[in-house]
Amino acid sequence: MEKILWDVAIVGAGPAGLMAAIAAAGPGKKILILDGKENLGAKLLISGGGRCNVTNLRVTEKDYRTGAPRTVRNILSAFPVERTLGFFKDLGVEMVLEEDTKFFPKTQSARTVLDALLRKVRGLGVTLEKGKKVSRVFFEAGNFNLIAGETKYRSRAVILCTGGLSYAGTGSDGSGYPLAKSFGHKVVPVTPALMPLLTGDPEWKTLSGITLPVRLTLRADGHEIASSGGAFLFTHQGFSGPAVLDISGSWLRCLSPQKELLADFFSGVSEGTLCQELARTVTEHPKWSWKRFFVKYFPERLIEIFLKKLNTIPGAPISQSPKKEREAVIRSLKGFMLQITGAMGYDKAEVTAGGVDLAEIDGKTLESQLQRGLFFAGEILDVDGRIGGFNFQWAWSSGTVAGRSAAAKLSD
């Protein structure tokens, strides 16, 4: 057993854990981080294609799926986007705004973000021990005891920042859930989220590499369950891109046998407007084929597949089709049902949905309501955000709040 009594012990050295350590550190404070991996920050380093989408221009609780939106709003308000940007600027990490909404490090390297966080942690005198996988945490004689291999640590407060189950090879192996349960916490059933979807339709697979803007709607039993919009990518296994990733978790969690995923391939243009344009084309260009009409909207390969599925001959003059048939083609492309056979799973999911139930967590401090001195931050909690920097913002915000709260608890 170590003789040191730590003030705050943080389990997990991911984004939330590092932020928690930075927020908890202070003069005379003994802060410890334990991480099961030898190589730190593996998940951060592969995020955003290795560039790390640090945050988004606008972030609210509406960008997250959670059972406690008020708690999410509280935590985001305590450390909002502007504070995140200022924090990283102070660390020497300049940001650039892309696509009018997403912030990335100017270096275009996630390594810049990780190195800055680790420098700050070490500069504050935080002790970081690698290769120390915590298998048990319990409270005894007024302090917490943490077991990692043959070593037993004691601490006055503990913050669990162990992540979820996505990209398990990076250290997110779900080990935090049993630790939370050992204190009586409920864990909302977890599922992968932000992942590509699979299809058994060979024709869609031939379009691998094609990207276009699409609006997706998940319907089940006659009701809309979720929707998303953005870039849509055909792959050799199915569908990907932001529009797909954002709705994939909802598709997986929806257990109705009647669920269907509809794609609006003319997002932003109404059905009426398209029908009017089609009618005008028939009048002004009676010899135009269906393919000629759609070529200004879609790649030729995609047009041919679309029309084949609609039993329409690409080279046939539009004028030969009755008005009702023409309108039916447009209507179909405004709500095309995609055949989905499954999802890629945790090995390709960017985040885990579900986790420690926020109903049992203080909505302003992230302290357990079942065990005082125990705090949570990051992906281990039942909070998952859209693609675009939202999950990182949750890590920065929740880590900061948990770290500050744990440090404040010591002086109570």
C-alpha angles and dihedrals in degrees: 000000000000114000094215118100104211121210095216127009116195120199109210131030098217123119094288093045094050091048090049091053092049092049094046097046120100143135110319094000117136106212123180130190119195120193129178096216129076092212110058128212097019093148093046091050094057095043119113092012089304093310101091116226093225099190145325132258093241122029127172136156087264089073091066138069109224142134091236112046092166091060091049090051091051094051095045090049091052092057109014131180095274090055090050092053092047091048093054092042088057088052089054096255110133117200133215125203116231129188087006091280115049126081120210130171111269089236089061088227129116087205088072090060095046095046092050092052093047092048090052093048093050092042089058091054096250114159112231118191118190127202091030107127111190111223100172140022124185139163118238136159094356097310140078121252120206121194118205113169108304093341127094119199128193125209140169093223135017132204118196111211100156098135126220134279103284117116092006091187089070092059101272095123102144093253091137095065096070089045089056092044091053087067091050098263121152116231115210106228109272129227133171117262137184094040137130120267125230130228134193092207107111093197093062089050091059088065093064111152098027115124129188139154113271139171113220127200126190113208130182130178091352096308133105109244101177143341138199139177139201140075115359120199127197111216135185088257102036135288136341140154129104095296091056097040092052094054098035095088092051091049091051094047094048105093098183113123086215096061120129135180114220124196123207102204091183097055111171095026120087124232090240093054092050093048090051091050091048091051091049090050091053090053098044099033108026092168095054114119126221089254091053091053097048098041092089089058107037143024113267094246090055093048091054093052092046094051093043090056089049092050090243123137109235094215097045116112111255089224090068091064119083116244093254092054091048091051091046090058091053092045091052093052090050090057110018113171111228120210107235120186100175148310133274094247134214095323089067100025115110094207143013120241118212125027139139108007111250090209086078095046128083105254095220105035104027089230119147114257089207099051121025114223093032116110136179134207140171131006096348087078125080094263127108126170139205121268114274108075097305096118092050090050089053089052093050093045100042093042091052094047094047092047094048092045094050091050091048090050090062092063095048 
